[in-house]
């Protein structure tokens, strides 16, 4: 079973893949308003998460989604897929 990344490692993976600075962003920061990810970058985040072994639906990266919420969806999807 693949262990989910801790929040900080998950955030750093997204930052590296999207080539954006997220280093001081916490779980409560929103993708659009706080992290300033545009619609294309939010879709690219889904691809970066697929690289971690899970596929999330498009609504996972809505503008109001938080980094912590996205991490939670990733974690839940990874744990659910490993149970199969």
Buried (B, 14 or more C-beta within 10 A) or exposed (E): EEEBBEBEEBBBBBBEBBEBEBEEBEBEBBBBEBBEBEEEBBEBBBEBBEEBEBEBEEEBBEEEBBBBBBBBBBBEBBBEEEEE
